Every structure is written in C-alpha cells, then in structure tokens.
Amino acid sequence: MPRDLAETACPKHQHDAGVHEHGSFEPMAVARIVAAAAGAGVVWFWPGRTADALAVAALLFAGWPILREAVSNLLARRMTMELSMAIAVVAAAAIGEFFTALVVALFVLAAEELEHLTVARGRVAIHDLVAFIPPQATVRREGELIQVAVAEIRPGECVVVAPGGKIPVDGVVVAGHSYADQSRITGESMPAEKSAGSSVFAGSINQMGMLEIQVERVGRDTSYGRIIEAVEAAEQSRAPVQRLADQLAGYLVYFALAAAALTWLITRDLRDTISVVIVAGACGIAAGTPLAILGGIGRAAKLGSIIKGGVHLETLGRVDTVILDKTGTLTLGRPVVQELRPAAGVSAGELLAAAGSAEIHSEHPLARAVVEEARRTKAALAEPASFSYTVGRGVTALVDGATVLVGNRKLLADAGVDVPARETGLPGSDIVVAREGRFLGEIIVADVVRPEARGAMAALQAMGVRTLLLTGDTAEVAGRVAADLGIAEVGADMLPEDKLARVEALVASGHRVAMVGDGVNDAPALTAASLGVAMGSGADVTKESADVVLIGNDLGKLVETIRIARRTRAIIWQNFAGTLAVDAVGIVLAAVGLLNPMLAAFIHVGSEIAFLLNSARLLPAAERFRPERNASIQRATPKEA
C-alpha cells in the first residue's frame, strides 16, 4: 500500500480543517451547482448540438474543482475519490452522455456543500465557546473601577460583574449575592446561588446582583478554558479509529477502480463501468469519523466533562472496569455530624453546645464539623476562656467556668472520666465529650457519600462495567461505603504504590481500566490506568495526570460521559459497516447493469450524506448567549428574601 494511502479519503474536502468557517454556502459553489443543474436541464429538454456545447461549457465550469483536484492527486500519485469521480465524469462526457456527466457533477458538488455545512456545525460550537468569554472586564484597581482586557487580569485582583454579565474568570466571591447560570461548565440546569466565599467559573452568567470576585485563574487556566482546549484538541488529535477510517477509505478507492477495470474487461460496457466507479464512496467514513469524535467530545464538554482528545474518547468507549478512590471521589471529602449519642440525663442540645463551644477555635476537620452542626442547629455556643489542643488526643477548654474535654477516649481516660467502650460498626469517627469529669456523650462524625454516587454505581454496573473501591482508609470504613454503594470489590489500607500495583495488574490482564480519583496520591494510578479520570475539585497534579476531568465533581457525569463515548464508537462502526455494505452491493449491481450512472451517483451521494448526518447526531446544539434567554432564566431564579 502506498505510503500516503491514509490521505486518500477526500483531501479536497479537508474534513478535518477546511470547512467553511461561517457555516454557509460559498457563492462560487452555489454558482457551480446552478450551472450543473441548468446544463443538465438544457440537455434533457432541448437536446441537440447547441445543448451539447452548452453542456460542455457548464461541465467545465461546474466540474473544474473536481478535475483540478483529480489532476493534482494524480501528479502526487494519490488515489482519491475526486480522481474516481473525475474519471467517471470525463468518461461519460467522452461517450456523449452529457446529462449523466452533469448530474454526477451536480450530485458531487451538492454533497460537498452539505458536508461542509454539517462539519461546520461542529466548528461553530468551538467558535461559540471561544467567543463567549468577554474580551474586557471591570477590575478594581487602587479603589477605582476600570475596564481592562481579560488577558491583562492577574490572579489576586478583583473583578466586578454586573447583573446579566458574563463572568470572565475563575475565582471566589468576596462581596455580593446573586445566582449564576453555570450550565456551560458544570452542566447544572438550575442557577447556583453565589455569595461571599462561593466559587465561580468563567463562562457563567451572573443572573441578579452585583458580584465582586477575587481572581484565581484567567484565560486558558480556567475551567472554561480547559473545556475550550479539550474541544480544540479533538480537532487536531487522531484517534486510532480515525486512522483506521482513513485507511479503509483508501482501500475502497483502489477496490472501486479495480472493480471498474474488471467490469470493463468482462462486459465492455462503458456505462456499467462508469456506474461502478461512481457508486463506490468512502467520504462518509473519512469525514464522518472525525465529525463523530468532535461531536462526542463537544457533547461531553457541554455536560462538564473535559475529554483531552479523541484517543481518550475512544478508550473511554471501551472501558470495562472503573476503579474509584473513596475520599473526595465517592464521598464529599469533608466530615459531617452523623449522629448525637447523649448520655443519660443529657440532652442532644447540651452535648452539642458543650462540644461546639470547646472546639470553636479548632482547625481540626472533625472539630469544624461539630461547630458547623452546632451553628446549624442554633445550639447555645459560648466563647471559651481558655483552649488547648493535645496532639492525638483532643481539646481541653474552659467554658462558662467549667472544664470541657472533647476528643478521643484516651483524652477522657487520662483525665479520670469513666467512658463506655466504643461500639463496633459505628458509621464513622466517634468524638467523646465530658464536662467537669462527667461523661456527656459521644458525637459520630463521618464523611458523606456523594448523593449521586449510589445511582452512578448502579448505572455503571447495569452497563456491564466492573467497579472497584481502592482507599487508604480502614477496612471497616471502606467496607461500609462499598456496601452502601453496592460495590463488591474493595481494597483498604492501600498506599499509593498499592493502588498503582492493582491498576497495573488489571491493565496487564487485558482489562480497559478507568481510574477515578482526586488526590495527589491518586496521580500514579491515574497515569498507569488505560484512562485517568479526575474530579474537578481535586489536586492540580491529579487533573494534569488525568485524561478526563469532571468539572462539576458529579459522578453521574462519568456515567453520561461513558455513554457518550460508547455511542460515538457505535456510530463510527455503523458508518463503517454501512459504507462497506453500500459499496459492495452497489458495485455488484452496477457491474451487472442494474444501476445506471445517475442512480449510482444518487446512491453514492445519498449514502455519504446519511453517514455524515448519522455522525452529526452527536453534535451539541450551538448556543450563543442571548439576552432574551438570560432574562427568562432570571425570571425563573429564586428571589432574594
């Protein structure tokens, strides 16, 4: 096979890059189509020498792009669909079949323009993404609000976004209250409430109030910027299935020309030979495959899943095993109070008030969970007169003149407090509390399973995907979370190298493994897996190691992204099978004289358009920012009390 067979698909069409950027018909292309149609009409209705002369002129004008490309490819020793179509057009004209030649040229030109429009629809989505971020923003500098280019904004500065404005940066709200439509980034359908301390994403729309935002990331470093990069990379990357499509298209060109030569040798019928050349087509797969990949990545990006290239989309579509870390992946990664167990004669409010008051200045995650619960339930908190923390034990504080101990059983035992033995099977860590030597009770604190995790695991298993939980946490905690989520295979007390070894073993045994994690300790396993998936709130090194990033930290999006990848793969193989079937049947029918050149051209063009439209089903709808849409969302937004 020639070295450049992969280029034989349809180089004139430039399916990967050379579409009409504006997504509309080119005037010259329209003129050529009209000329071919007019010439065919003249020959059909007013046959004669004058009509033949007009047909030749129309054919030269309309068919010039096809002929020019064919000559160029012939000089470069490339077999292309343009070359086979040019041979058919010239041969038909040479035997006086001007109507056939013009109709073939008409079909080819019309198909190319429809193809350009279809592929351009995918490109429009990228242009919409890039254009959505405003070029300028309002920045507070030296106490004054000034307009500056977004590219000149630096992390740490504060930008001000008016109601209805587009947020230009990733950052944290420092002042103001509003609701933000961040569906472009996270896929959330409802506006999210934003106030001081809330994170915001570039590409979101500020719905109601004025927001002042401290900048964390700008431009390509933002979540929105990473989405743009992923979709742009999809245009440039070539997945293995795309290389296969190019090779298959090249083989089909050679096969069609060989079949035509054989038909001529056997039948000596030039019309049948021309029909064989015309009916075979490969542009449906050559153009449809990259279009499907672009559509799949674009659709996933709209959900808030960044897929870093077509090769990763293809791998994701073949994943049969998903390994998940626990903390921050299956759980929220922050402890909350699960249960209050007051001692006899002590109320739950009294227990929580004593613990919350003692822990009010502690930075320990478990202490923060207790204080948050106390504030949520409006427990009577008091400022401690003194506070001390013993490493590995807990807190001793003086609250309202009484000594309060909050920590583990060792802390209370050392102080001479009689503490009951710890029950087995508790759903989390237990914090015991005493005041003036009296045991007040215990507070059960645990990390919380993500609300969507149970449904996501069930969906993965229903899709035939094997799920495993690997964590550095204890076997008791890991087993409880796994049982809650329906995960049968669990690995506990695992170091990063243990996770890495397990992933490598599964990959070596032939499994296509996706590793999902969010921490620095997950990075080696993510790199070793067939596909690494990072939670968007995770460590930067994890997101850099990952092939897919879930911006909204929603495991449901992992399920949907796998479905998109599988659907993309299925559509590509549908196009492969359809192209082979149409070409095989069409060539046989043409060779035995059952297809005339016009019908062969119709089948060629019709099948090509059908396969392109099949791929186009994956494309997300191009959506530009429209004030009327923003207004309708704002009307649906909950109002401030």
C-alpha positions as CSV (number, residue, x, y, z in Angstrom):
1,M,0.0,0.0,0.0
2,P,1.4,3.5,-0.8
3,R,2.9,5.5,2.0
4,D,0.2,8.2,1.7
5,L,-2.8,5.9,1.4
6,A,-4.1,7.5,4.6
7,E,-4.5,10.7,2.7
8,T,-6.8,9.1,0.0
9,A,-10.0,9.7,1.8
10,C,-11.2,13.0,0.4
11,P,-8.4,15.6,0.6
12,K,-10.2,18.2,-1.3
13,H,-12.9,18.3,1.3
14,Q,-10.4,18.9,4.1
15,H,-12.8,17.3,6.5
16,D,-10.6,18.0,9.5
17,A,-10.0,21.6,8.9
18,G,-11.0,23.2,5.7
19,V,-14.7,23.7,6.1
20,H,-16.5,27.0,5.6
21,E,-15.9,28.8,8.8
22,H,-19.1,30.7,8.6
23,G,-21.2,27.6,8.0
24,S,-23.0,29.0,4.9
25,F,-22.8,28.2,1.2
26,E,-19.9,29.8,-0.8
27,P,-21.3,31.9,-3.7
28,M,-18.9,30.3,-6.2
29,A,-20.0,26.8,-5.0
30,V,-23.7,27.8,-5.5
31,A,-22.9,29.1,-8.9
32,R,-21.3,25.8,-9.9
33,I,-24.2,23.8,-8.6
34,V,-26.7,26.1,-10.5
35,A,-24.6,25.7,-13.7
36,A,-24.6,21.9,-13.5
37,A,-28.3,21.9,-12.9
38,A,-29.0,24.3,-15.7
39,G,-26.8,22.4,-18.1
40,A,-28.5,19.1,-17.3
41,G,-31.9,20.7,-17.8
42,V,-30.9,22.1,-21.2
43,V,-29.6,18.7,-22.4
44,W,-32.7,16.9,-21.1
45,F,-35.4,19.3,-22.5
46,W,-33.6,20.7,-25.7
47,P,-31.2,18.0,-26.9
48,G,-29.0,18.9,-29.9
49,R,-25.6,20.3,-30.8
50,T,-26.3,23.7,-29.1
51,A,-27.3,21.9,-26.0
52,D,-24.2,19.7,-26.1
53,A,-22.0,22.8,-26.5
54,L,-23.7,24.5,-23.5
55,A,-23.3,21.2,-21.6
56,V,-19.5,21.2,-22.2
57,A,-19.2,24.8,-21.0
58,A,-21.3,24.0,-17.9
59,L,-19.4,20.9,-17.3
60,L,-16.0,22.7,-17.5
61,F,-17.2,25.4,-15.1
62,A,-19.1,23.2,-12.6
63,G,-16.6,20.3,-12.7
64,W,-13.5,22.3,-12.6
65,P,-12.8,21.9,-8.9
66,I,-13.2,18.1,-9.2
67,L,-11.0,17.9,-12.3
68,R,-8.3,20.2,-10.8
69,E,-8.1,18.2,-7.6
70,A,-8.0,14.9,-9.5
71,V,-5.1,16.1,-11.6
72,S,-3.3,17.3,-8.5
73,N,-3.8,14.0,-6.8
74,L,-2.7,12.1,-9.9
75,L,0.5,14.1,-10.1
76,A,1.1,13.3,-6.4
77,R,0.3,9.6,-7.0
78,R,-2.6,9.7,-4.7
79,M,-5.8,7.7,-5.4
80,T,-8.7,9.7,-4.2
81,M,-12.5,9.9,-4.5
82,E,-12.0,13.1,-6.5
83,L,-9.9,11.1,-9.0
84,S,-12.5,8.4,-9.4
85,M,-15.3,10.9,-9.8
86,A,-13.3,12.8,-12.4
87,I,-12.7,9.6,-14.3
88,A,-16.5,8.9,-14.3
89,V,-17.4,12.5,-15.4
90,V,-14.8,12.6,-18.2
91,A,-15.7,9.1,-19.4
92,A,-19.4,9.9,-19.5
93,A,-18.8,13.1,-21.4
94,A,-16.5,11.3,-23.8
95,I,-19.2,8.9,-25.0
96,G,-21.7,11.8,-25.3
97,E,-23.6,11.2,-22.0
98,F,-23.5,14.9,-21.1
99,F,-26.6,14.6,-19.0
100,T,-25.1,11.8,-16.9
101,A,-21.8,13.7,-16.5
102,L,-23.6,16.9,-15.4
103,V,-25.9,15.1,-13.0
104,V,-22.9,13.3,-11.4
105,A,-21.0,16.6,-11.1
106,L,-24.2,18.2,-9.6
107,F,-24.6,15.4,-7.0
108,V,-20.9,15.6,-6.0
109,L,-20.9,19.4,-5.7
110,A,-24.1,19.4,-3.7
111,A,-22.9,16.7,-1.4
112,E,-19.7,18.5,-0.7
113,E,-21.5,21.7,0.3
114,L,-23.9,19.8,2.5
115,E,-20.9,18.0,4.0
116,H,-19.2,21.4,4.6
117,L,-22.3,22.7,6.4
118,T,-22.5,19.6,8.6
119,V,-18.9,19.7,9.6
120,A,-19.0,23.4,10.1
121,R,-21.8,22.9,12.6
122,G,-19.2,21.2,14.8
123,R,-16.8,24.1,14.3
124,V,-19.5,26.6,15.2
125,A,-19.7,25.1,18.7
126,I,-16.0,25.8,19.2
127,H,-16.3,29.4,18.0
128,D,-19.2,29.9,20.3
129,L,-17.1,28.7,23.2
130,V,-14.2,31.0,22.4
131,A,-16.4,34.0,21.8
132,F,-18.5,33.6,24.9
133,I,-15.8,34.9,27.3
134,P,-16.0,38.8,27.2
135,P,-12.8,40.4,25.9
136,Q,-12.9,43.0,28.6
137,A,-13.8,43.1,32.3
138,T,-14.3,45.6,35.1
139,V,-11.4,45.5,37.6
140,R,-11.0,47.3,40.9
141,R,-7.5,48.9,41.0
142,E,-6.4,51.5,43.5
143,G,-10.0,51.9,44.7
144,E,-11.4,52.6,41.2
145,L,-13.3,50.5,38.7
146,I,-11.6,50.4,35.3
147,Q,-12.2,48.4,32.1
148,V,-9.2,46.2,31.1
149,A,-8.6,43.4,28.7
150,V,-9.3,40.0,30.3
151,A,-5.8,38.8,29.2
152,E,-4.3,41.6,31.4
153,I,-6.1,40.5,34.6
154,R,-3.8,38.8,37.2
155,P,-4.7,36.3,40.0
156,G,-5.4,38.1,43.2
157,E,-7.1,41.1,41.6
158,C,-10.9,41.7,42.0
159,V,-13.3,41.9,39.1
160,V,-16.8,43.3,39.3
161,V,-19.6,41.6,37.3
162,A,-22.9,43.4,36.8
163,P,-26.3,41.6,36.7
164,G,-26.7,39.9,33.3
165,G,-22.9,40.0,32.7
166,K,-20.7,37.1,31.8
167,I,-18.1,36.1,34.5
168,P,-14.7,36.3,32.8
169,V,-12.5,34.4,35.4
170,D,-12.4,31.6,37.9
171,G,-12.4,32.9,41.4
172,V,-14.1,33.4,44.7
173,V,-16.9,35.8,45.5
174,V,-15.7,38.4,48.1
175,A,-18.8,40.6,48.0
176,G,-22.4,40.5,46.7
177,H,-25.2,38.0,46.3
178,S,-26.6,36.5,43.1
179,Y,-27.4,33.4,41.2
180,A,-25.2,32.2,38.3
181,D,-26.1,30.1,35.3
182,Q,-23.1,27.8,35.1
183,S,-24.6,25.2,32.8
184,R,-21.9,25.7,30.2
185,I,-19.3,24.5,32.7
186,T,-20.9,22.1,35.1
187,G,-24.0,21.0,33.2
188,E,-26.3,22.1,36.0
189,S,-29.7,23.0,34.7
190,M,-30.6,25.4,37.6
191,P,-28.8,28.6,38.5
192,A,-26.5,28.2,41.5
193,E,-26.6,30.7,44.4
194,K,-23.5,32.7,44.9
195,S,-22.4,34.8,47.9
196,A,-19.2,35.6,49.8
197,G,-17.0,32.6,49.8
198,S,-18.6,30.9,46.8
199,S,-16.5,29.7,43.9
200,V,-17.5,30.9,40.4
201,F,-16.4,29.8,36.9
202,A,-15.5,31.7,33.9
203,G,-18.3,31.3,31.3
204,S,-21.1,31.6,33.9
205,I,-23.7,34.2,33.6
206,N,-24.4,36.4,36.6
207,Q,-28.2,36.5,37.0
208,M,-29.2,39.1,39.5
209,G,-27.0,41.0,41.9
210,M,-23.6,42.7,41.5
211,L,-20.7,40.3,42.3
212,E,-17.1,41.2,43.3
213,I,-14.8,38.3,42.6
214,Q,-11.2,37.7,43.6
215,V,-9.4,36.2,40.6
216,E,-7.9,32.7,40.9
217,R,-7.4,31.7,37.3
218,V,-7.6,33.5,33.9
219,G,-7.9,32.5,30.3
220,R,-6.8,29.0,29.4
221,D,-6.2,28.2,33.1
222,T,-9.9,28.5,33.9
223,S,-12.3,25.5,33.9
224,Y,-13.9,27.1,30.8
225,G,-10.5,27.5,29.2
226,R,-9.7,23.8,29.7
227,I,-13.0,22.9,28.0
228,I,-12.1,25.0,25.0
229,E,-8.7,23.4,24.8
230,A,-10.2,19.9,25.0
231,V,-12.6,20.6,22.1
232,E,-9.9,22.3,20.1
233,A,-7.5,19.4,20.7
234,A,-10.2,17.0,19.5
235,E,-10.0,18.7,16.1
236,Q,-6.2,18.1,15.9
237,S,-5.9,14.7,17.5
238,R,-6.3,11.5,15.5
239,A,-7.7,8.6,17.4
240,P,-6.8,5.0,16.2
241,V,-10.3,4.6,14.8
242,Q,-9.8,7.7,12.7
243,R,-6.6,6.3,11.2
244,L,-8.5,3.1,10.5
245,A,-11.2,5.2,8.8
246,D,-8.6,6.9,6.6
247,Q,-7.0,3.5,5.7
248,L,-10.4,1.9,4.9
249,A,-11.3,4.9,2.7
250,G,-8.1,4.5,0.7
251,Y,-8.6,0.7,0.2
252,L,-12.2,1.4,-1.1
253,V,-10.8,3.8,-3.8
254,Y,-8.4,1.1,-5.0
255,F,-11.2,-1.5,-4.8
256,A,-13.7,0.6,-6.8
257,L,-11.2,1.3,-9.6
258,A,-10.1,-2.4,-9.7
259,A,-13.8,-3.4,-9.9
260,A,-14.4,-0.9,-12.7
261,A,-11.5,-2.2,-14.7
262,L,-12.7,-5.8,-14.2
263,T,-16.2,-4.8,-15.3
264,W,-14.8,-3.2,-18.5
265,L,-12.7,-6.3,-19.3
266,I,-15.7,-8.6,-18.9
267,T,-18.6,-6.6,-20.3
268,R,-17.0,-3.9,-22.5
269,D,-19.9,-1.8,-21.4
270,L,-18.7,1.7,-20.6
271,R,-21.9,2.8,-18.9
272,D,-21.7,-0.1,-16.4
273,T,-18.0,0.7,-15.9
274,I,-18.8,4.3,-15.1
275,S,-21.6,3.3,-12.7
276,V,-19.1,1.1,-10.8
277,V,-16.7,4.0,-10.4
278,I,-19.5,6.4,-9.3
279,V,-21.3,4.2,-6.8
280,A,-18.4,3.5,-4.5
281,G,-17.9,6.1,-1.8
282,A,-15.7,6.4,1.2
283,C,-16.1,10.1,2.2
284,G,-18.9,9.1,4.6
285,I,-16.4,7.4,6.9
286,A,-13.5,9.7,6.1
287,A,-15.5,12.7,7.1
288,G,-18.0,11.1,9.4
289,T,-15.4,9.7,11.8
290,P,-13.7,13.0,12.9
291,L,-17.1,14.6,12.9
292,A,-18.4,12.0,15.4
293,I,-15.3,12.4,17.6
294,L,-15.7,16.1,17.6
295,G,-19.3,15.8,18.4
296,G,-18.7,13.3,21.2
297,I,-16.1,15.5,22.9
298,G,-18.3,18.6,22.4
299,R,-21.3,16.9,23.9
300,A,-19.3,15.7,26.9
301,A,-17.9,19.2,27.4
302,K,-21.4,20.6,27.5
303,L,-22.1,18.2,30.4
304,G,-19.0,19.5,32.2
305,S,-16.6,16.6,31.3
306,I,-13.3,17.5,29.7
307,I,-12.0,14.8,27.4
308,K,-8.4,15.5,26.4
309,G,-8.5,14.2,22.8
310,G,-10.1,11.7,20.5
311,V,-7.9,8.8,21.6
312,H,-9.2,9.1,25.2
313,L,-12.8,9.3,23.9
314,E,-12.2,6.0,22.1
315,T,-10.6,4.4,25.1
316,L,-13.5,5.5,27.3
317,G,-15.9,3.9,25.0
318,R,-14.2,0.5,25.6
319,V,-13.7,0.8,29.3
320,D,-14.9,-2.4,31.2
321,T,-13.5,-1.6,34.7
322,V,-13.8,1.5,36.8
323,I,-11.7,1.9,39.9
324,L,-12.7,4.6,42.4
325,D,-10.9,6.3,45.3
326,K,-13.1,6.9,48.3
327,T,-12.4,10.3,49.9
328,G,-13.3,13.2,47.6
329,T,-14.5,10.8,44.9
330,L,-17.2,8.6,46.2
331,T,-17.6,10.9,49.3
332,L,-17.7,14.7,49.6
333,G,-14.3,14.7,51.3
334,R,-15.5,16.6,54.3
335,P,-16.8,15.1,57.6
336,V,-20.3,16.0,58.9
337,V,-22.1,15.0,62.1
338,Q,-24.0,11.8,61.5
339,E,-25.4,11.1,65.0
340,L,-25.6,12.5,68.5
341,R,-25.5,10.0,71.4
342,P,-26.0,11.9,74.7
343,A,-25.5,10.1,78.0
344,A,-28.4,9.5,80.3
345,G,-29.8,12.8,81.7
346,V,-28.1,14.9,79.0
347,S,-29.9,16.4,76.0
348,A,-28.6,16.4,72.5
349,G,-28.5,20.2,72.5
350,E,-26.5,20.2,75.7
351,L,-24.0,17.7,74.3
352,L,-23.6,19.7,71.0
353,A,-23.3,23.1,72.8
354,A,-20.6,21.9,75.1
355,A,-18.6,20.3,72.3
356,G,-19.1,23.2,69.9
357,S,-18.1,25.8,72.4
358,A,-14.9,23.9,73.3
359,E,-14.0,23.3,69.6
360,I,-15.0,26.8,68.3
361,H,-11.4,27.8,67.6
362,S,-10.1,24.4,66.5
363,E,-9.0,23.9,62.9
364,H,-9.3,20.1,63.0
365,P,-11.7,18.8,60.3
366,L,-13.7,16.8,62.8
367,A,-13.9,19.9,65.1
368,R,-15.1,22.0,62.3
369,A,-17.9,19.5,61.5
370,V,-19.0,19.7,65.2
371,V,-19.0,23.5,65.2
372,E,-20.9,23.7,61.9
373,E,-23.6,21.3,63.2
374,A,-23.9,23.3,66.4
375,R,-24.4,26.5,64.4
376,R,-26.8,24.9,62.0
377,T,-29.0,23.7,64.9
378,K,-28.6,27.0,66.7
379,A,-27.0,25.4,69.8
380,A,-26.1,27.9,72.5
381,L,-22.4,28.4,71.9
382,A,-20.1,30.2,74.3
383,E,-16.7,31.7,73.9
384,P,-14.1,29.5,75.8
385,A,-12.0,31.4,78.4
386,S,-9.0,29.1,77.6
387,F,-8.3,26.5,74.9
388,S,-5.5,23.9,74.5
389,Y,-5.0,21.1,72.0
390,T,-3.2,17.8,72.7
391,V,-1.9,16.1,69.6
392,G,-3.5,12.8,69.1
393,R,-6.0,13.3,71.9
394,G,-8.2,16.3,71.5
395,V,-9.2,19.7,73.1
396,T,-9.4,20.9,76.7
397,A,-11.3,24.2,77.1
398,L,-12.7,26.3,79.9
399,V,-16.4,27.1,79.0
400,D,-18.5,29.1,81.4
401,G,-16.2,28.3,84.2
402,A,-16.3,24.5,83.6
403,T,-13.6,22.3,82.1
404,V,-14.8,20.6,78.9
405,L,-12.9,17.8,77.2
406,V,-13.6,16.9,73.6
407,G,-11.6,14.2,71.8
408,N,-10.9,10.5,71.8
409,R,-11.4,8.0,74.7
410,K,-7.7,8.3,75.6
411,L,-8.1,12.0,76.4
412,L,-11.0,11.4,78.8
413,A,-9.5,8.3,80.3
414,D,-6.3,10.2,81.1
415,A,-8.5,12.8,82.9
416,G,-10.2,10.1,85.0
417,V,-13.5,10.2,83.2
418,D,-15.4,6.9,83.1
419,V,-16.1,6.3,79.4
420,P,-18.1,3.4,78.0
421,A,-16.4,1.1,75.5
422,R,-16.6,2.0,71.8
423,E,-19.3,0.1,69.9
424,T,-18.3,-1.8,66.9
425,G,-19.7,-1.0,63.5
426,L,-20.1,2.8,64.1
427,P,-20.6,4.7,60.8
428,G,-17.7,7.0,61.3
429,S,-15.3,8.5,63.9
430,D,-16.6,9.0,67.4
431,I,-15.9,12.1,69.5
432,V,-16.5,11.8,73.2
433,V,-17.3,14.8,75.4
434,A,-17.0,15.4,79.2
435,R,-17.6,18.4,81.4
436,E,-16.2,18.7,84.9
437,G,-15.4,15.0,84.9
438,R,-18.9,13.9,83.8
439,F,-19.3,12.0,80.6
440,L,-21.8,13.9,78.4
441,G,-22.0,11.5,75.4
442,E,-20.4,11.0,72.0
443,I,-20.8,12.5,68.6
444,I,-20.4,10.3,65.5
445,V,-18.7,12.2,62.6
446,A,-18.2,10.7,59.1
447,D,-17.5,11.7,55.6
448,V,-20.7,11.7,53.5
449,V,-21.2,9.7,50.4
450,R,-21.9,11.9,47.4
451,P,-25.7,12.0,46.8
452,E,-25.3,10.8,43.2
453,A,-22.8,8.1,43.9
454,R,-25.2,5.3,44.6
455,G,-27.1,5.8,41.3
456,A,-23.9,6.2,39.4
457,M,-22.5,2.9,40.7
458,A,-25.8,1.1,39.8
459,A,-25.8,2.6,36.4
460,L,-22.2,1.5,35.7
461,Q,-22.9,-2.0,36.8
462,A,-26.1,-2.1,34.6
463,M,-23.8,-1.1,31.7
464,G,-21.6,-4.1,32.4
465,V,-18.8,-2.1,33.9
466,R,-16.9,-3.7,36.8
467,T,-16.5,-1.3,39.8
468,L,-13.8,-1.4,42.5
469,L,-13.1,0.8,45.5
470,L,-9.5,1.3,46.5
471,T,-8.7,3.5,49.5
472,G,-6.2,4.2,52.1
473,D,-8.9,4.2,54.8
474,T,-9.6,1.4,57.2
475,A,-11.3,-1.8,56.1
476,E,-14.3,-1.0,58.3
477,V,-14.9,2.4,56.8
478,A,-14.2,1.2,53.2
479,G,-16.5,-1.8,53.6
480,R,-19.3,0.3,54.9
481,V,-19.1,2.7,52.0
482,A,-18.8,-0.1,49.5
483,A,-21.8,-1.9,51.0
484,D,-23.8,1.4,50.8
485,L,-23.0,1.9,47.2
486,G,-23.2,-1.8,46.1
487,I,-19.5,-2.1,45.2
488,A,-18.4,-5.8,45.7
489,E,-14.6,-5.4,45.3
490,V,-12.8,-3.4,48.0
491,G,-9.2,-2.7,48.7
492,A,-8.5,-0.9,52.1
493,D,-5.4,0.4,53.9
494,M,-3.8,0.9,50.5
495,L,-0.8,3.1,49.9
496,P,-0.4,4.9,46.6
497,E,2.0,2.2,45.4
498,D,-0.6,-0.4,46.3
499,K,-3.2,1.3,44.2
500,L,-0.7,1.6,41.3
501,A,0.1,-2.1,41.5
502,R,-3.5,-3.1,41.4
503,V,-4.2,-0.9,38.4
504,E,-1.2,-2.2,36.6
505,A,-2.2,-5.8,37.3
506,L,-5.7,-5.2,35.8
507,V,-4.3,-3.5,32.7
508,A,-1.8,-6.3,32.2
509,S,-4.6,-8.9,32.4
510,G,-6.3,-7.2,29.4
511,H,-8.9,-5.0,31.1
512,R,-9.5,-1.5,30.0
513,V,-9.4,0.4,33.2
514,A,-10.6,3.8,34.2
515,M,-9.2,5.2,37.5
516,V,-11.2,7.9,39.2
517,G,-9.6,10.0,41.9
518,D,-9.0,13.5,43.2
519,G,-5.9,13.4,45.5
520,V,-2.2,13.7,44.9
521,N,-1.9,10.1,46.0
522,D,-4.1,9.0,43.1
523,A,-1.9,10.6,40.4
524,P,0.4,7.5,39.8
525,A,-2.7,5.2,39.5
526,L,-4.4,7.6,37.1
527,T,-1.3,7.6,34.9
528,A,-1.0,3.8,34.8
529,A,-4.7,3.2,34.0
530,S,-6.0,2.9,30.5
531,L,-7.8,6.1,31.3
532,G,-7.4,8.5,34.2
533,V,-10.5,10.5,35.4
534,A,-10.0,13.4,37.9
535,M,-12.6,15.2,39.9
536,G,-12.6,18.9,39.1
537,S,-12.1,19.9,42.7
538,G,-9.1,17.7,43.1
539,A,-5.4,18.4,43.2
540,D,-3.8,20.1,40.2
541,V,-1.3,17.2,39.7
542,T,-4.2,14.8,39.6
543,K,-6.0,16.8,36.9
544,E,-2.8,17.1,34.9
545,S,-2.3,13.3,35.1
546,A,-5.9,12.7,34.0
547,D,-7.3,12.1,30.5
548,V,-10.8,13.2,31.6
549,V,-11.8,15.9,34.2
550,L,-15.2,16.1,35.7
551,I,-15.6,19.8,36.3
552,G,-18.8,19.6,38.5
553,N,-17.5,16.7,40.7
554,D,-20.6,14.8,39.7
555,L,-20.1,11.0,39.3
556,G,-23.4,11.0,37.3
557,K,-21.4,12.8,34.6
558,L,-18.9,10.0,34.5
559,V,-21.8,7.6,33.6
560,E,-23.1,10.0,31.0
561,T,-19.6,10.6,29.5
562,I,-19.1,6.8,29.2
563,R,-22.5,6.6,27.4
564,I,-21.5,9.3,25.0
565,A,-18.2,7.6,24.3
566,R,-19.9,4.3,23.7
567,R,-22.5,6.0,21.4
568,T,-19.7,7.7,19.5
569,R,-17.9,4.4,19.0
570,A,-21.2,2.7,17.9
571,I,-22.0,5.4,15.4
572,I,-18.5,5.2,13.9
573,W,-18.8,1.5,13.4
574,Q,-22.3,1.9,12.0
575,N,-20.8,4.2,9.4
576,F,-18.0,1.6,8.7
577,A,-20.5,-1.3,8.2
578,G,-22.9,0.9,6.2
579,T,-20.2,2.1,3.8
580,L,-18.9,-1.4,3.2
581,A,-22.4,-2.8,2.6
582,V,-23.5,0.0,0.3
583,D,-20.2,-0.1,-1.7
584,A,-20.3,-3.9,-2.0
585,V,-23.9,-4.2,-3.1
586,G,-23.7,-1.1,-5.3
587,I,-20.6,-2.3,-7.2
588,V,-22.2,-5.7,-7.8
589,L,-25.4,-4.2,-9.1
590,A,-23.6,-1.7,-11.3
591,A,-21.3,-4.3,-12.7
592,V,-24.3,-6.5,-13.8
593,G,-26.0,-3.5,-15.4
594,L,-28.7,-2.9,-12.8
595,L,-27.5,0.7,-12.0
596,N,-27.2,3.4,-14.5
597,P,-24.7,6.2,-13.8
598,M,-27.4,8.6,-12.4
599,L,-28.8,6.1,-10.0
600,A,-25.2,5.2,-9.0
601,A,-24.5,8.9,-8.3
602,F,-27.6,9.2,-6.2
603,I,-26.7,6.2,-4.1
604,H,-23.1,7.5,-3.7
605,V,-24.2,10.9,-2.5
606,G,-27.2,9.7,-0.5
607,S,-25.1,7.2,1.5
608,E,-22.4,9.8,2.1
609,I,-24.9,12.3,3.4
610,A,-26.6,9.7,5.5
611,F,-23.4,8.7,7.2
612,L,-22.5,12.3,7.9
613,L,-25.9,13.0,9.4
614,N,-25.5,9.9,11.5
615,S,-22.3,11.3,12.9
616,A,-23.9,14.8,13.2
617,R,-26.4,13.4,15.7
618,L,-23.6,13.6,18.3
619,L,-23.0,17.3,17.8
620,P,-24.3,19.5,20.7
621,A,-26.6,22.3,19.6
622,A,-24.7,25.5,19.0
623,E,-25.9,28.0,21.6
624,R,-24.9,31.6,21.7
625,F,-25.6,34.0,24.6
626,R,-28.9,35.7,24.0
627,P,-30.3,38.4,26.3
628,E,-33.8,37.0,26.0
629,R,-32.6,33.6,27.3
630,N,-30.8,35.3,30.1
631,A,-34.0,37.2,31.0
632,S,-36.1,34.0,31.0
633,I,-33.6,32.3,33.3
634,Q,-33.6,35.3,35.6
635,R,-37.3,35.3,35.8
636,A,-37.1,31.6,36.9
637,T,-34.4,32.4,39.5
638,P,-35.4,32.4,43.2
639,K,-35.6,35.9,44.5
640,E,-33.8,37.2,47.5
641,A,-35.8,37.2,50.7
